[in-house]
Amino acid sequence: MMELGRLAAAAVLVCGTWFALAPAQAQESTTTIEPTTGTQAPPSTAPDTTRTTPAPDSADSRVSVLTLAAVARSGKPEFRTTTLLCAPTQGGTHPEPVDACAELTEAGGDFAKLTAEHGACPMVYEPVSLLVIGLWDSRPVTYQHDFGNWCMLANAAEYVYKF
């Protein structure tokens, strides 16, 4: 149980950074500073006082970043974690971020809807707990599920859980 607590703390720590960054990205706007009227320097010597910051498109301002962490609860202690960035860019430490993001997009960001053609797994009960924390389409996501072993976790989705 102690490993699961460390797992949750690590996931919150990693995702906490993204929760803090996401509002800053969404707050960008167009800002124009107009010079005051009155005495002005000639145009050739006047400082440029107009500054613009492009406003993000609604599609560009969405954020999808997730931390996936899994811990074995019996037998040999094992802990795996990965980050998956799906928007505004794709990447992270996940081995196949493009395919994993496409799979999650098809499921509407709902981890319970992920499916895959299940391969054969050994019938050995070595429970693994999965915890997902992050943002999907700029909305907070938390998902927890227990699997019978590492193989069952990997086979629960085609790409997302293969880390």
Backbone as CSV, one residue per row, in Angstrom:
resi,resn,N_x,N_y,N_z,CA_x,CA_y,CA_z,C_x,C_y,C_z
1,MET,0.826,-1.191,0.000,0.000,0.000,0.000,0.868,1.252,0.000
2,MET,2.047,1.173,0.614,2.936,2.319,0.670,3.377,2.730,-0.736
3,GLU,3.611,1.735,-1.636,4.024,2.035,-3.009,2.942,2.808,-3.733
4,LEU,1.677,2.459,-3.508,0.573,3.145,-4.157,0.519,4.601,-3.711
5,GLY,0.812,4.852,-2.437,0.857,6.226,-1.937,1.953,7.029,-2.613
6,ARG,3.140,6.426,-2.785,4.233,7.099,-3.489,3.882,7.312,-4.952
7,LEU,3.189,6.349,-5.534,2.739,6.453,-6.914,1.830,7.667,-7.079
8,ALA,0.864,7.800,-6.220,-0.065,8.927,-6.299,0.662,10.250,-6.086
9,ALA,1.577,10.296,-5.132,2.325,11.525,-4.869,3.168,11.918,-6.072
10,ALA,3.804,10.951,-6.713,4.627,11.244,-7.895,3.760,11.744,-9.039
11,ALA,2.614,11.127,-9.249,1.724,11.540,-10.335,1.188,12.944,-10.097
12,VAL,0.801,13.254,-8.875,0.303,14.591,-8.556,1.406,15.621,-8.740
13,LEU,2.620,15.289,-8.335,3.736,16.209,-8.485,3.975,16.534,-9.951
14,VAL,4.004,15.521,-10.799,4.225,15.740,-12.224,3.071,16.516,-12.828
15,CYS,1.842,16.130,-12.551,0.686,16.797,-13.134,0.452,18.170,-12.536
16,GLY,0.839,18.371,-11.296,0.682,19.680,-10.674,1.371,20.758,-11.475
17,THR,2.496,20.430,-12.081,3.211,21.376,-12.920,2.343,21.762,-14.105
18,TRP,1.686,20.801,-14.737,0.857,21.106,-15.903,-0.401,21.846,-15.507
19,PHE,-0.996,21.525,-14.349,-2.169,22.264,-13.911,-1.803,23.722,-13.691
20,ALA,-0.592,23.981,-13.209,-0.154,25.345,-12.978,0.126,26.069,-14.288
21,LEU,0.601,25.360,-15.309,0.931,25.992,-16.576,-0.282,26.207,-17.470
22,ALA,-1.259,25.336,-17.389,-2.396,25.413,-18.297,-3.137,26.748,-18.226
23,PRO,-3.472,27.304,-17.045,-4.168,28.588,-17.024,-3.325,29.710,-17.623
24,ALA,-2.016,29.690,-17.434,-1.160,30.733,-17.985,-1.230,30.720,-19.501
25,GLN,-1.274,29.538,-20.090,-1.357,29.441,-21.544,-2.694,29.987,-22.019
26,ALA,-3.759,29.706,-21.304,-5.081,30.141,-21.715,-5.287,31.637,-21.518
27,GLN,-4.458,32.293,-20.699,-4.639,33.705,-20.416,-3.963,34.621,-21.421
28,GLU,-3.225,34.083,-22.392,-2.608,34.919,-23.398,-3.697,35.654,-24.158
29,SER,-3.454,36.925,-24.462,-4.429,37.694,-25.215,-3.711,38.759,-26.012
30,THR,-4.452,39.424,-26.874,-3.875,40.494,-27.664,-3.823,41.738,-26.808
31,THR,-2.646,42.335,-26.700,-2.456,43.534,-25.911,-1.841,44.600,-26.795
32,THR,-2.462,45.766,-26.856,-1.917,46.867,-27.624,-1.763,48.048,-26.686
33,ILE,-0.595,48.641,-26.677,-0.331,49.812,-25.849,-0.257,51.007,-26.795
34,GLU,-1.197,51.932,-26.657,-1.247,53.102,-27.519,-0.411,54.218,-26.901
35,PRO,0.338,54.960,-27.731,1.088,56.090,-27.195,0.124,57.193,-26.775
36,THR,0.520,57.992,-25.788,-0.312,59.092,-25.326,-0.269,60.213,-26.348
37,THR,-1.347,60.998,-26.420,-1.372,62.121,-27.350,-0.684,63.297,-26.705
38,GLY,-0.343,64.272,-27.496,0.377,65.423,-26.968,1.697,65.526,-27.694
39,THR,2.739,65.793,-26.954,4.043,65.932,-27.586,4.589,64.553,-27.890
40,GLN,4.873,64.378,-29.139,5.429,63.101,-29.566,6.704,63.366,-30.339
41,ALA,7.622,62.463,-30.253,8.853,62.570,-31.021,8.530,62.335,-32.483
42,PRO,9.345,62.836,-33.374,9.119,62.564,-34.792,9.098,61.064,-35.038
43,PRO,8.371,60.616,-36.064,8.224,59.185,-36.315,9.540,58.446,-36.425
44,SER,10.573,59.058,-36.926,11.837,58.357,-37.093,12.530,58.073,-35.769
45,THR,12.237,58.840,-34.714,12.891,58.627,-33.423,11.940,58.124,-32.350
46,ALA,10.667,57.954,-32.689,9.696,57.508,-31.690,9.925,56.026,-31.384
47,PRO,9.922,55.682,-30.085,10.073,54.268,-29.744,8.818,53.500,-30.132
48,ASP,8.995,52.237,-30.468,7.868,51.377,-30.807,7.183,50.960,-29.518
49,THR,5.982,51.501,-29.287,5.261,51.211,-28.045,4.090,50.267,-28.268
50,THR,3.984,49.681,-29.433,2.908,48.738,-29.711,3.460,47.324,-29.602
51,ARG,2.850,46.544,-28.716,3.274,45.160,-28.531,2.044,44.278,-28.647
52,THR,2.114,43.261,-29.478,0.982,42.349,-29.600,1.426,40.935,-29.297
53,THR,0.546,40.229,-28.605,0.724,38.821,-28.322,-0.460,38.115,-28.953
54,PRO,-0.230,37.190,-29.858,-1.373,36.552,-30.531,-2.261,35.803,-29.543
55,ALA,-3.560,35.933,-29.745,-4.519,35.191,-28.924,-4.607,33.770,-29.453
56,PRO,-4.637,32.780,-28.576,-4.698,31.394,-29.050,-6.063,31.071,-29.628
57,ASP,-6.086,30.219,-30.649,-7.356,29.698,-31.151,-7.930,28.795,-30.084
58,SER,-9.239,28.589,-30.108,-9.840,27.715,-29.098,-9.279,26.300,-29.204
59,ALA,-8.986,25.840,-30.430,-8.423,24.496,-30.594,-6.993,24.436,-30.089
60,ASP,-6.258,25.538,-30.233,-4.863,25.561,-29.801,-4.722,25.719,-28.300
61,SER,-5.748,26.217,-27.613,-5.617,26.473,-26.185,-5.959,25.263,-25.328
62,ARG,-6.439,24.186,-25.938,-6.762,23.008,-25.139,-5.474,22.273,-24.772
63,VAL,-5.494,21.681,-23.610,-4.325,20.981,-23.096,-4.724,19.552,-22.762
64,SER,-3.936,18.599,-23.240,-4.130,17.196,-22.882,-2.780,16.638,-22.485
65,VAL,-2.578,16.482,-21.192,-1.337,15.936,-20.657,-1.693,15.011,-19.506
66,LEU,-1.129,13.824,-19.528,-1.490,12.803,-18.546,-0.246,12.144,-17.985
67,THR,-0.321,11.767,-16.732,0.701,10.927,-16.117,0.059,9.587,-15.828
68,LEU,0.658,8.534,-16.364,0.192,7.174,-16.121,1.224,6.505,-15.230
69,ALA,0.778,5.923,-14.146,1.683,5.241,-13.227,1.067,3.920,-12.818
70,ALA,1.902,2.903,-12.764,1.434,1.568,-12.372,2.414,0.994,-11.358
71,VAL,1.871,0.276,-10.386,2.701,-0.326,-9.351,2.206,-1.743,-9.078
72,ALA,3.156,-2.672,-8.991,2.829,-4.054,-8.620,2.552,-4.078,-7.128
73,ARG,1.486,-4.735,-6.733,1.104,-4.763,-5.320,1.518,-6.037,-4.615
74,SER,2.115,-6.966,-5.318,2.584,-8.191,-4.671,3.800,-8.691,-5.423
75,GLY,4.492,-9.645,-4.819,5.685,-10.186,-5.472,6.798,-9.153,-5.510
76,LYS,7.553,-9.178,-6.561,8.677,-8.253,-6.733,8.135,-6.829,-6.913
77,PRO,8.586,-5.873,-6.087,8.114,-4.487,-6.240,8.539,-3.928,-7.597
78,GLU,7.591,-3.351,-8.301,7.877,-2.739,-9.594,6.992,-1.514,-9.756
79,PHE,7.563,-0.463,-10.281,6.873,0.808,-10.456,7.199,1.332,-11.847
80,ARG,6.173,1.673,-12.619,6.375,2.234,-13.961,5.565,3.521,-14.069
81,THR,6.131,4.497,-14.745,5.415,5.750,-14.964,5.793,6.319,-16.323
82,THR,4.869,7.070,-16.900,5.116,7.735,-18.169,4.236,8.970,-18.262
83,THR,4.653,9.908,-19.067,3.817,11.073,-19.354,3.390,10.996,-20.811
84,LEU,2.190,11.451,-21.067,1.636,11.437,-22.410,1.064,12.817,-22.700
85,LEU,1.650,13.494,-23.671,1.174,14.798,-24.112,0.444,14.611,-25.427
86,CYS,-0.801,15.062,-25.478,-1.586,14.911,-26.711,-1.970,16.250,-27.323
87,ALA,-2.006,17.315,-26.553,-2.332,18.633,-27.084,-1.711,19.681,-26.168
88,PRO,-1.173,20.722,-26.683,-1.201,21.175,-28.068,-0.227,20.418,-28.992
89,THR,0.729,19.708,-28.449,1.622,18.880,-29.263,1.578,17.461,-28.722
90,GLN,2.145,16.531,-29.454,2.182,15.142,-28.994,3.600,14.792,-28.597
91,GLY,3.728,14.051,-27.496,5.056,13.670,-27.030,4.990,13.148,-25.610
92,GLY,6.021,13.460,-24.847,6.134,12.952,-23.486,7.103,11.791,-23.456
93,THR,7.085,11.043,-22.373,7.986,9.902,-22.238,7.345,8.594,-22.692
94,HIS,6.081,8.647,-23.096,5.399,7.446,-23.576,6.106,6.949,-24.835
95,PRO,6.316,5.624,-24.983,7.053,5.112,-26.144,6.335,5.313,-27.481
96,GLU,4.996,5.417,-27.494,4.257,5.600,-28.742,3.183,6.684,-28.552
97,PRO,3.603,7.948,-28.385,2.626,8.992,-28.061,1.597,9.264,-29.156
98,VAL,1.984,9.207,-30.410,1.046,9.504,-31.493,-0.089,8.475,-31.517
99,ASP,0.266,7.197,-31.464,-0.752,6.141,-31.479,-1.586,6.144,-30.198
100,ALA,-0.948,6.383,-29.056,-1.674,6.414,-27.779,-2.662,7.584,-27.752
101,CYS,-2.253,8.736,-28.268,-3.154,9.892,-28.309,-4.328,9.626,-29.250
102,ALA,-4.064,9.005,-30.388,-5.140,8.673,-31.325,-6.128,7.702,-30.681
103,GLU,-5.604,6.735,-29.946,-6.467,5.761,-29.268,-7.337,6.441,-28.210
104,LEU,-6.745,7.342,-27.448,-7.506,8.069,-26.422,-8.528,9.013,-27.055
105,THR,-8.162,9.644,-28.148,-9.094,10.535,-28.841,-10.302,9.745,-29.326
106,GLU,-10.067,8.561,-29.869,-11.164,7.711,-30.331,-12.081,7.325,-29.172
107,ALA,-11.526,7.176,-27.973,-12.322,6.824,-26.779,-12.890,8.062,-26.095
108,GLY,-12.682,9.235,-26.677,-13.187,10.467,-26.067,-12.483,10.813,-24.772
109,GLY,-11.262,10.327,-24.600,-10.508,10.585,-23.377,-10.977,9.759,-22.195
110,ASP,-11.870,8.814,-22.418,-12.421,7.974,-21.351,-11.638,6.662,-21.275
111,PHE,-10.844,6.513,-20.240,-10.006,5.322,-20.095,-10.828,4.050,-19.944
112,ALA,-12.025,4.148,-19.397,-12.882,2.977,-19.236,-13.365,2.445,-20.587
113,LYS,-13.313,3.260,-21.620,-13.770,2.842,-22.949,-12.646,2.277,-23.820
114,LEU,-11.424,2.269,-23.322,-10.323,1.717,-24.103,-10.499,0.220,-24.256
115,THR,-10.301,-0.261,-25.468,-10.410,-1.691,-25.725,-9.291,-2.112,-26.658
116,ALA,-8.981,-3.358,-26.641,-7.972,-3.924,-27.539,-8.285,-5.400,-27.705
117,GLU,-7.740,-5.975,-28.746,-7.867,-7.419,-28.904,-6.925,-8.042,-27.884
118,HIS,-7.497,-8.768,-26.963,-6.715,-9.311,-25.857,-5.856,-10.488,-26.318
119,GLY,-4.575,-10.404,-25.995,-3.673,-11.519,-26.249,-3.701,-12.462,-25.060
120,ALA,-2.995,-13.541,-25.160,-2.933,-14.514,-24.069,-2.021,-13.998,-22.965
121,CYS,-2.470,-14.115,-21.739,-1.679,-13.714,-20.572,-1.590,-14.900,-19.617
122,PRO,-0.508,-14.993,-18.864,-0.406,-16.084,-17.884,-1.470,-15.909,-16.803
123,MET,-1.953,-16.982,-16.327,-2.991,-16.956,-15.285,-2.335,-16.882,-13.904
124,VAL,-1.490,-15.910,-13.731,-0.800,-15.685,-12.469,-1.336,-14.380,-11.896
125,TYR,-1.829,-14.453,-10.666,-2.384,-13.261,-10.033,-1.272,-12.507,-9.310
126,GLU,-0.827,-11.434,-9.924,0.148,-10.502,-9.349,-0.408,-9.110,-9.609
127,PRO,-1.319,-8.628,-8.763,-2.079,-7.412,-9.047,-1.209,-6.185,-9.306
128,VAL,-1.686,-5.391,-10.257,-1.038,-4.143,-10.650,-2.104,-3.053,-10.586
129,SER,-1.785,-1.964,-9.897,-2.710,-0.827,-9.827,-2.242,0.259,-10.779
130,LEU,-3.176,0.768,-11.570,-2.916,1.843,-12.515,-3.580,3.101,-11.996
131,LEU,-2.856,4.214,-12.058,-3.401,5.513,-11.695,-3.068,6.482,-12.816
132,VAL,-4.089,7.180,-13.307,-3.907,8.191,-14.344,-4.407,9.513,-13.778
133,ILE,-3.571,10.528,-13.878,-3.935,11.862,-13.414,-3.475,12.854,-14.473
134,GLY,-4.277,13.856,-14.735,-3.860,14.888,-15.677,-5.019,15.687,-16.209
135,LEU,-4.833,16.165,-17.426,-5.846,16.951,-18.123,-6.126,16.295,-19.461
136,TRP,-7.389,16.202,-19.806,-7.770,15.773,-21.147,-8.701,16.838,-21.692
137,ASP,-8.301,17.452,-22.778,-9.061,18.540,-23.384,-9.292,19.650,-22.358
138,SER,-8.259,19.933,-21.570,-8.239,20.969,-20.528,-9.168,20.676,-19.356
139,ARG,-9.666,19.449,-19.246,-10.505,19.059,-18.113,-9.733,18.071,-17.243
140,PRO,-9.836,18.202,-15.917,-9.124,17.273,-15.029,-9.599,15.829,-15.218
141,VAL,-8.631,14.907,-15.198,-8.920,13.488,-15.355,-8.230,12.725,-14.233
142,THR,-8.958,11.820,-13.615,-8.402,10.864,-12.657,-9.026,9.517,-12.969
143,TYR,-8.177,8.505,-13.114,-8.669,7.164,-13.412,-7.808,6.175,-12.647
144,GLN,-8.442,5.220,-11.986,-7.730,4.184,-11.244,-8.372,2.856,-11.579
145,HIS,-7.509,1.842,-11.832,-8.031,0.506,-12.131,-6.992,-0.526,-11.714
146,ASP,-7.456,-1.653,-11.228,-6.577,-2.765,-10.846,-6.637,-3.845,-11.921
147,PHE,-5.477,-4.383,-12.264,-5.363,-5.449,-13.258,-4.748,-6.672,-12.589
148,GLY,-4.983,-7.856,-13.136,-4.488,-9.112,-12.559,-2.979,-9.258,-12.619
149,ASN,-2.347,-8.666,-13.637,-0.886,-8.697,-13.760,-0.468,-7.694,-14.843
150,TRP,0.842,-7.579,-15.069,1.354,-6.610,-16.042,0.850,-6.896,-17.444
151,CYS,0.750,-8.155,-17.809,0.284,-8.540,-19.140,-1.155,-8.077,-19.356
152,MET,-2.005,-8.244,-18.354,-3.404,-7.828,-18.482,-3.512,-6.309,-18.621
153,LEU,-2.650,-5.576,-17.936,-2.609,-4.119,-18.086,-2.239,-3.758,-19.524
154,ALA,-1.167,-4.337,-20.029,-0.706,-4.018,-21.386,-1.748,-4.375,-22.436
155,ASN,-2.509,-5.446,-22.214,-3.502,-5.885,-23.191,-4.844,-5.165,-23.079
156,ALA,-5.019,-4.302,-22.091,-6.288,-3.597,-21.914,-6.476,-2.481,-22.933
157,ALA,-5.415,-2.069,-23.598,-5.487,-1.050,-24.645,-4.403,-1.379,-25.664
158,GLU,-4.597,-0.933,-26.878,-3.626,-1.274,-27.914,-2.292,-0.548,-27.730
159,TYR,-2.328,0.751,-27.338,-1.096,1.520,-27.205,-0.934,2.213,-25.846
160,VAL,-2.022,2.714,-25.290,-1.948,3.597,-24.115,-1.213,2.978,-22.940
161,TYR,-1.475,1.706,-22.636,-0.894,1.074,-21.449,0.404,0.354,-21.713
162,LYS,0.960,0.492,-22.854,2.239,-0.165,-23.165,3.386,0.796,-22.879
163,PHE,3.728,0.871,-21.605,4.843,1.725,-21.176,5.690,1.009,-20.154
